[in-house]
Amino acid sequence: LFALSFCRKGVDVYGYSFENYFDPNERPHYYDWERPKPGREHVHPFEKERALYLTLQDAGLVSLHS
């Protein structure tokens, strides 16, 4: 969102793999394998974040790359 405030063209977003976030065989972040600790799975609203990025992509503002 910060980049969108400065860039006139779409922003490329790398390192997101929403579909398989809770799959133990998939890396949840581009930089590590850390997952939420038990009881904290919903502290970070991944589904809302995913919806936001997909909306921005549909609007042509960002391009998502896993």
KEKE-3310 file (N, C-alpha, C; in steps of 0.2 Angstrom, whole numbers, plus 5000, padded with zeros to 4 digits):
npx = (5004:5010:5019:5010:5006:5016:5019:5016:5012:5007:5010:5022:5020:5029:5031:5020:5009:4995:4985:4990:4993:4992:4997:5008:5018:5021:5030:5026:5030:5041:5053:5055:5049:5040:5025:5009:5008:5000:4983:4985:4981:4972:4975:4982:4974:4974:4965:4958:4968:4972:4960:4961:4973:4969:4958:4965:4973:4964:4959:4969:4980:4990:5002:5002:5014:5020)
npy = (4994:5006:5008:5010:5023:5030:5026:5027:5018:5001:4990:4977:4963:4952:4935:4930:4917:4913:4903:4891:4892:4886:4874:4861:4858:4869:4884:4897:4910:4920:4921:4912:4897:4899:4898:4903:4902:4889:4894:4907:4908:4916:4929:4937:4943:4934:4930:4941:4950:4943:4945:4959:4960:4953:4961:4973:4968:4964:4977:4981:4987:4981:4967:4951:4939:4923)
npz = (5000:5003:4993:4982:4985:4980:4967:4949:4940:4940:4954:4958:4967:4977:4984:4991:4995:4996:4995:5000:5013:5026:5023:5028:5019:5012:5010:5021:5021:5011:5016:5027:5037:5047:5056:5062:5080:5090:5094:5090:5077:5070:5073:5064:5051:5038:5028:5025:5022:5010:5002:5001:4993:4981:4977:4974:4964:4954:4951:4944:4950:4957:4954:4958:4963:4966)
capx = (5000:5015:5022:5005:5005:5021:5020:5011:5010:5005:5016:5023:5021:5032:5032:5014:5007:4989:4981:4992:4997:4992:4999:5014:5023:5022:5033:5021:5033:5046:5059:5055:5044:5037:5018:5006:5008:4993:4979:4986:4980:4968:4978:4984:4968:4976:4959:4956:4974:4972:4955:4963:4977:4966:4955:4970:4975:4958:4959:4975:4985:4996:5002:5004:5019:5021)
capy = (5000:5012:5009:5012:5030:5033:5023:5029:5011:4995:4988:4970:4960:4945:4931:4928:4911:4913:4897:4885:4895:4881:4867:4860:4857:4875:4889:4902:4917:4920:4921:4907:4892:4900:4898:4905:4897:4887:4899:4913:4907:4921:4936:4941:4941:4932:4930:4948:4952:4940:4948:4965:4960:4951:4966:4977:4965:4965:4984:4983:4991:4977:4961:4946:4934:4919)
capz = (5000:5003:4986:4978:4986:4976:4960:4945:4937:4945:4959:4958:4974:4977:4990:4994:4993:5001:4994:5004:5019:5031:5021:5031:5014:5008:5014:5021:5019:5006:5020:5033:5037:5053:5056:5069:5086:5092:5097:5087:5070:5068:5075:5058:5047:5032:5023:5024:5018:5003:4999:4999:4987:4975:4975:4971:4958:4950:4949:4940:4954:4959:4951:4963:4961:4972)
cpx = (5004:5017:5016:5004:5011:5022:5014:5008:5009:5011:5016:5024:5023:5032:5026:5011:5000:4986:4983:4996:4997:4994:5006:5020:5025:5025:5028:5023:5039:5053:5060:5049:5040:5029:5015:5007:5001:4989:4980:4985:4976:4970:4979:4978:4971:4971:4958:4962:4974:4966:4957:4968:4974:4961:4959:4972:4970:4957:4965:4980:4991:4996:5005:5009:5021:5029)
cpy = (5006:5013:5012:5020:5034:5032:5025:5023:5006:4993:4980:4968:4953:4942:4930:4922:4910:4906:4891:4887:4890:4874:4866:4859:4863:4880:4895:4909:4916:4919:4915:4902:4894:4901:4901:4900:4895:4892:4906:4913:4913:4928:4940:4939:4939:4932:4937:4951:4949:4943:4955:4965:4958:4957:4971:4974:4965:4972:4986:4987:4987:4970:4956:4941:4930:4918)
cpz = (5000:4996:4981:4979:4982:4969:4956:4941:4943:4949:4958:4965:4974:4984:4994:4991:4998:5001:4999:5010:5025:5029:5024:5026:5010:5013:5014:5020:5014:5010:5025:5032:5044:5052:5062:5074:5087:5096:5094:5079:5066:5070:5069:5053:5039:5026:5021:5020:5011:4999:4996:4993:4981:4973:4971:4964:4952:4947:4945:4943:4956:4955:4956:4960:4967:4973)
residu = (LEU:PHE:ALA:LEU:SER:PHE:CYS:ARG:LYS:GLY:VAL:ASP:VAL:TYR:GLY:TYR:SER:PHE:GLU:ASN:TYR:PHE:ASP:PRO:ASN:GLU:ARG:PRO:HIS:TYR:TYR:ASP:TRP:GLU:ARG:PRO:LYS:PRO:GLY:ARG:GLU:HIS:VAL:HIS:PRO:PHE:GLU:LYS:GLU:ARG:ALA:LEU:TYR:LEU:THR:LEU:GLN:ASP:ALA:GLY:LEU:VAL:SER:LEU:HIS:SER)
# end
